[in-house]
Amino acid sequence: MKRTVTGIGTFILIFIAVCAQGQSSSPTPPPELKKLDLWVGNWALSGTAKDAPEGPEYKVHWHLHEHWILNGFFMQVDQTWRGNGQEQRGLEILSYDAGKKSYSDSGFGSDGSTWSLTATFKNETMIESGETKGPGGEITKCHMTWVFSKHGMGLFGTEICEKNGVRWNAVDVRGTKSMVKP
């Protein structure tokens, strides 16, 4: 009997040790997300915008607040766009899909618009491409090129869009960053 109890006890200890070693530590964000660190902070952008090929060009002021959320797996972008006599608010979530090896950006506007983009990086340049669905359901394809300064505290962005086969320069902005205090 003593031998059986010792055998069961040994089995339980080995089982516990194997289970403890088999448990992984807390997951960590993929290293590719570090490329998005350039965005962390508060950005003040200004320039010009044009909502449609036949629409008027107007001055725009665009404020972005970007920070990591959910243990650093996602970046949240809270934004305010002021131009053409309106103020729009937006929320974006940036992420990295390790399986597809791609960056994605999902956005939601206070006017009911949504957007879905993928991004690529080359040195200090980030290029986003995708579609925006307007509040009425119309689809616009856009390609935004962001170029960061060497020190990462300035950038300019240019967006080319296409709707119904017509292309136009939709956004041309420049801006600076101030850091978010921890």
Short mmCIF file of the C-alpha atoms (twelve columns), coordinates in Angstrom:
data_MODEL
# 
_entry.id   MODEL 
# 
loop_
_atom_site.group_PDB 
_atom_site.id 
_atom_site.type_symbol 
_atom_site.label_atom_id 
_atom_site.label_alt_id 
_atom_site.label_comp_id 
_atom_site.label_asym_id 
_atom_site.label_seq_id 
_atom_site.Cartn_x 
_atom_site.Cartn_y 
_atom_site.Cartn_z 
_atom_site.pdbx_PDB_model_num 
ATOM 1   C CA . MET A 1   0.000   0.000  0.000   1 
ATOM 2   C CA . LYS A 2   2.799   2.376  0.937   1 
ATOM 3   C CA . ARG A 3   4.408   1.674  -2.426  1 
ATOM 4   C CA . THR A 4   1.147   2.507  -4.274  1 
ATOM 5   C CA . VAL A 5   0.730   5.804  -2.395  1 
ATOM 6   C CA . THR A 6   4.364   6.729  -3.120  1 
ATOM 7   C CA . GLY A 7   3.882   5.844  -6.794  1 
ATOM 8   C CA . ILE A 8   0.712   7.927  -7.063  1 
ATOM 9   C CA . GLY A 9   2.369   10.790 -5.181  1 
ATOM 10  C CA . THR A 10  5.378   10.682 -7.515  1 
ATOM 11  C CA . PHE A 11  3.070   10.586 -10.550 1 
ATOM 12  C CA . ILE A 12  1.136   13.629 -9.274  1 
ATOM 13  C CA . LEU A 13  4.356   15.584 -8.633  1 
ATOM 14  C CA . ILE A 14  5.687   14.772 -12.114 1 
ATOM 15  C CA . PHE A 15  2.311   15.711 -13.663 1 
ATOM 16  C CA . ILE A 16  2.294   19.055 -11.812 1 
ATOM 17  C CA . ALA A 17  5.887   19.785 -12.861 1 
ATOM 18  C CA . VAL A 18  5.132   18.993 -16.521 1 
ATOM 19  C CA . CYS A 19  1.998   21.155 -16.470 1 
ATOM 20  C CA . ALA A 20  3.862   24.045 -14.857 1 
ATOM 21  C CA . GLN A 21  6.620   23.864 -17.476 1 
ATOM 22  C CA . GLY A 22  4.088   23.482 -20.293 1 
ATOM 23  C CA . GLN A 23  2.327   26.731 -19.446 1 
ATOM 24  C CA . SER A 24  3.622   29.581 -21.529 1 
ATOM 25  C CA . SER A 25  4.416   32.948 -20.088 1 
ATOM 26  C CA . SER A 26  2.210   35.897 -20.938 1 
ATOM 27  C CA . PRO A 27  2.098   36.442 -24.703 1 
ATOM 28  C CA . THR A 28  3.983   39.457 -26.001 1 
ATOM 29  C CA . PRO A 29  3.227   41.609 -29.030 1 
ATOM 30  C CA . PRO A 30  5.083   40.700 -32.219 1 
ATOM 31  C CA . PRO A 31  8.251   42.775 -32.771 1 
ATOM 32  C CA . GLU A 32  6.825   44.125 -36.059 1 
ATOM 33  C CA . LEU A 33  4.516   46.377 -34.017 1 
ATOM 34  C CA . LYS A 34  7.551   48.446 -32.954 1 
ATOM 35  C CA . LYS A 35  7.364   50.158 -36.357 1 
ATOM 36  C CA . LEU A 36  4.127   51.822 -35.197 1 
ATOM 37  C CA . ASP A 37  5.939   53.476 -32.252 1 
ATOM 38  C CA . LEU A 38  6.573   56.432 -34.579 1 
ATOM 39  C CA . TRP A 39  2.891   57.295 -34.223 1 
ATOM 40  C CA . VAL A 40  2.689   57.328 -30.395 1 
ATOM 41  C CA . GLY A 41  1.913   60.840 -29.182 1 
ATOM 42  C CA . ASN A 42  -0.261  63.776 -30.086 1 
ATOM 43  C CA . TRP A 43  -0.102  64.991 -33.671 1 
ATOM 44  C CA . ALA A 44  -1.271  68.378 -34.957 1 
ATOM 45  C CA . LEU A 45  -1.615  68.313 -38.750 1 
ATOM 46  C CA . SER A 46  -2.804  71.016 -41.130 1 
ATOM 47  C CA . GLY A 47  -3.080  71.447 -44.855 1 
ATOM 48  C CA . THR A 48  -5.724  71.014 -47.517 1 
ATOM 49  C CA . ALA A 49  -8.366  68.426 -48.324 1 
ATOM 50  C CA . LYS A 50  -10.902 67.728 -51.014 1 
ATOM 51  C CA . ASP A 51  -13.756 65.277 -50.337 1 
ATOM 52  C CA . ALA A 52  -14.619 64.481 -53.956 1 
ATOM 53  C CA . PRO A 53  -13.086 65.122 -57.388 1 
ATOM 54  C CA . GLU A 54  -15.648 67.815 -58.184 1 
ATOM 55  C CA . GLY A 55  -15.716 69.227 -54.632 1 
ATOM 56  C CA . PRO A 56  -13.969 72.353 -53.387 1 
ATOM 57  C CA . GLU A 57  -10.536 72.222 -51.786 1 
ATOM 58  C CA . TYR A 58  -10.547 73.487 -48.187 1 
ATOM 59  C CA . LYS A 59  -8.214  74.037 -45.229 1 
ATOM 60  C CA . VAL A 60  -8.091  71.212 -42.698 1 
ATOM 61  C CA . HIS A 61  -6.834  70.875 -39.124 1 
ATOM 62  C CA . TRP A 62  -6.424  67.275 -38.016 1 
ATOM 63  C CA . HIS A 63  -5.505  66.213 -34.479 1 
ATOM 64  C CA . LEU A 64  -4.465  62.647 -33.646 1 
ATOM 65  C CA . HIS A 65  -3.884  61.085 -30.219 1 
ATOM 66  C CA . GLU A 66  -2.189  57.696 -30.622 1 
ATOM 67  C CA . HIS A 67  -1.409  55.211 -27.862 1 
ATOM 68  C CA . TRP A 68  -0.951  51.493 -27.243 1 
ATOM 69  C CA . ILE A 69  -3.862  49.471 -25.833 1 
ATOM 70  C CA . LEU A 70  -4.567  45.866 -24.818 1 
ATOM 71  C CA . ASN A 71  -1.053  45.024 -23.588 1 
ATOM 72  C CA . GLY A 72  0.595   46.606 -26.625 1 
ATOM 73  C CA . PHE A 73  -1.066  44.390 -29.226 1 
ATOM 74  C CA . PHE A 74  -3.088  47.258 -30.741 1 
ATOM 75  C CA . MET A 75  -2.727  50.995 -31.227 1 
ATOM 76  C CA . GLN A 76  -5.726  53.262 -30.724 1 
ATOM 77  C CA . VAL A 77  -6.027  56.507 -32.674 1 
ATOM 78  C CA . ASP A 78  -8.497  59.133 -31.467 1 
ATOM 79  C CA . GLN A 79  -8.846  61.912 -33.988 1 
ATOM 80  C CA . THR A 80  -10.590 65.179 -34.726 1 
ATOM 81  C CA . TRP A 81  -10.867 66.529 -38.285 1 
ATOM 82  C CA . ARG A 82  -11.904 70.173 -38.668 1 
ATOM 83  C CA . GLY A 83  -12.533 71.534 -42.131 1 
ATOM 84  C CA . ASN A 84  -15.139 72.609 -44.649 1 
ATOM 85  C CA . GLY A 85  -17.263 74.041 -41.810 1 
ATOM 86  C CA . GLN A 86  -17.534 70.683 -40.015 1 
ATOM 87  C CA . GLU A 87  -15.926 68.769 -37.176 1 
ATOM 88  C CA . GLN A 88  -15.673 64.993 -37.473 1 
ATOM 89  C CA . ARG A 89  -14.339 62.576 -34.886 1 
ATOM 90  C CA . GLY A 90  -12.820 59.207 -35.626 1 
ATOM 91  C CA . LEU A 91  -11.497 56.106 -33.942 1 
ATOM 92  C CA . GLU A 92  -8.934  53.804 -35.541 1 
ATOM 93  C CA . ILE A 93  -7.363  50.568 -34.390 1 
ATOM 94  C CA . LEU A 94  -3.990  49.611 -35.877 1 
ATOM 95  C CA . SER A 95  -2.692  46.061 -35.609 1 
ATOM 96  C CA . TYR A 96  -0.333  43.489 -37.067 1 
ATOM 97  C CA . ASP A 97  -1.478  40.080 -38.318 1 
ATOM 98  C CA . ALA A 98  1.499   37.740 -37.787 1 
ATOM 99  C CA . GLY A 99  -0.118  35.011 -39.899 1 
ATOM 100 C CA . LYS A 100 -0.617  37.265 -42.932 1 
ATOM 101 C CA . LYS A 101 2.472   39.322 -42.113 1 
ATOM 102 C CA . SER A 102 0.544   42.543 -42.676 1 
ATOM 103 C CA . TYR A 103 -0.430  45.708 -40.851 1 
ATOM 104 C CA . SER A 104 -4.077  46.671 -40.803 1 
ATOM 105 C CA . ASP A 105 -6.076  49.734 -39.844 1 
ATOM 106 C CA . SER A 106 -9.803  49.717 -39.106 1 
ATOM 107 C CA . GLY A 107 -11.514 53.070 -38.660 1 
ATOM 108 C CA . PHE A 108 -14.885 54.470 -37.677 1 
ATOM 109 C CA . GLY A 109 -16.108 58.049 -38.206 1 
ATOM 110 C CA . SER A 110 -18.667 60.087 -36.301 1 
ATOM 111 C CA . ASP A 111 -20.558 60.516 -39.600 1 
ATOM 112 C CA . GLY A 112 -21.072 56.734 -39.903 1 
ATOM 113 C CA . SER A 113 -18.191 56.187 -42.318 1 
ATOM 114 C CA . THR A 114 -15.824 53.235 -41.944 1 
ATOM 115 C CA . TRP A 115 -12.481 52.357 -43.479 1 
ATOM 116 C CA . SER A 116 -10.253 49.347 -43.797 1 
ATOM 117 C CA . LEU A 117 -6.616  49.741 -44.813 1 
ATOM 118 C CA . THR A 118 -3.429  47.738 -45.013 1 
ATOM 119 C CA . ALA A 119 -0.024  49.324 -44.492 1 
ATOM 120 C CA . THR A 120 3.565   48.778 -45.559 1 
ATOM 121 C CA . PHE A 121 6.765   50.412 -44.350 1 
ATOM 122 C CA . LYS A 122 9.948   51.458 -46.090 1 
ATOM 123 C CA . ASN A 123 12.415  53.363 -43.902 1 
ATOM 124 C CA . GLU A 124 10.597  56.512 -42.648 1 
ATOM 125 C CA . THR A 125 7.662   56.012 -45.028 1 
ATOM 126 C CA . MET A 126 4.353   54.302 -44.246 1 
ATOM 127 C CA . ILE A 127 1.915   53.633 -47.093 1 
ATOM 128 C CA . GLU A 128 -1.726  52.821 -46.351 1 
ATOM 129 C CA . SER A 129 -4.088  51.519 -49.033 1 
ATOM 130 C CA . GLY A 130 -7.710  50.511 -48.791 1 
ATOM 131 C CA . GLU A 131 -11.335 51.522 -48.950 1 
ATOM 132 C CA . THR A 132 -13.595 53.956 -47.182 1 
ATOM 133 C CA . LYS A 133 -17.322 53.409 -47.035 1 
ATOM 134 C CA . GLY A 134 -19.137 56.719 -46.696 1 
ATOM 135 C CA . PRO A 135 -22.243 57.258 -44.564 1 
ATOM 136 C CA . GLY A 136 -24.421 56.616 -47.637 1 
ATOM 137 C CA . GLY A 137 -22.595 53.393 -48.528 1 
ATOM 138 C CA . GLU A 138 -20.479 54.819 -51.362 1 
ATOM 139 C CA . ILE A 139 -17.014 53.279 -51.705 1 
ATOM 140 C CA . THR A 140 -13.839 55.313 -52.192 1 
ATOM 141 C CA . LYS A 141 -10.421 53.694 -52.707 1 
ATOM 142 C CA . CYS A 142 -7.510  55.625 -51.245 1 
ATOM 143 C CA . HIS A 143 -3.732  55.456 -51.019 1 
ATOM 144 C CA . MET A 144 -2.088  57.525 -48.232 1 
ATOM 145 C CA . THR A 145 1.673   58.062 -48.088 1 
ATOM 146 C CA . TRP A 146 3.099   59.227 -44.747 1 
ATOM 147 C CA . VAL A 147 6.732   60.372 -44.604 1 
ATOM 148 C CA . PHE A 148 8.260   60.909 -41.149 1 
ATOM 149 C CA . SER A 149 11.175  63.222 -40.452 1 
ATOM 150 C CA . LYS A 150 14.464  61.593 -39.432 1 
ATOM 151 C CA . HIS A 151 13.872  62.463 -35.773 1 
ATOM 152 C CA . GLY A 152 10.253  61.207 -35.900 1 
ATOM 153 C CA . MET A 153 8.710   64.442 -34.617 1 
ATOM 154 C CA . GLY A 154 7.380   65.686 -37.950 1 
ATOM 155 C CA . LEU A 155 5.608   64.201 -40.944 1 
ATOM 156 C CA . PHE A 156 3.731   64.973 -44.084 1 
ATOM 157 C CA . GLY A 157 0.994   62.970 -45.719 1 
ATOM 158 C CA . THR A 158 -0.528  62.869 -49.184 1 
ATOM 159 C CA . GLU A 159 -3.636  60.905 -50.079 1 
ATOM 160 C CA . ILE A 160 -4.806  60.038 -53.589 1 
ATOM 161 C CA . CYS A 161 -8.369  58.701 -53.848 1 
ATOM 162 C CA . GLU A 162 -10.507 57.183 -56.586 1 
ATOM 163 C CA . LYS A 163 -14.280 57.049 -56.845 1 
ATOM 164 C CA . ASN A 164 -16.230 55.901 -59.906 1 
ATOM 165 C CA . GLY A 165 -13.019 55.753 -61.935 1 
ATOM 166 C CA . VAL A 166 -11.996 59.355 -61.175 1 
ATOM 167 C CA . ARG A 167 -8.783  60.056 -59.192 1 
ATOM 168 C CA . TRP A 168 -7.948  63.186 -57.211 1 
ATOM 169 C CA . ASN A 169 -5.577  64.509 -54.573 1 
ATOM 170 C CA . ALA A 170 -7.758  64.211 -51.458 1 
ATOM 171 C CA . VAL A 171 -5.404  65.237 -48.618 1 
ATOM 172 C CA . ASP A 172 -2.108  67.093 -48.316 1 
ATOM 173 C CA . VAL A 173 -1.044  67.726 -44.698 1 
ATOM 174 C CA . ARG A 174 2.047   68.414 -42.607 1 
ATOM 175 C CA . GLY A 175 2.378   68.206 -38.877 1 
ATOM 176 C CA . THR A 176 4.350   67.823 -35.700 1 
ATOM 177 C CA . LYS A 177 4.180   65.539 -32.693 1 
ATOM 178 C CA . SER A 178 4.215   66.184 -28.984 1 
ATOM 179 C CA . MET A 179 4.824   63.217 -26.710 1 
ATOM 180 C CA . VAL A 180 2.159   61.679 -24.489 1 
ATOM 181 C CA . LYS A 181 3.096   61.886 -20.824 1 
ATOM 182 C CA . PRO A 182 3.043   58.487 -19.059 1 
# 
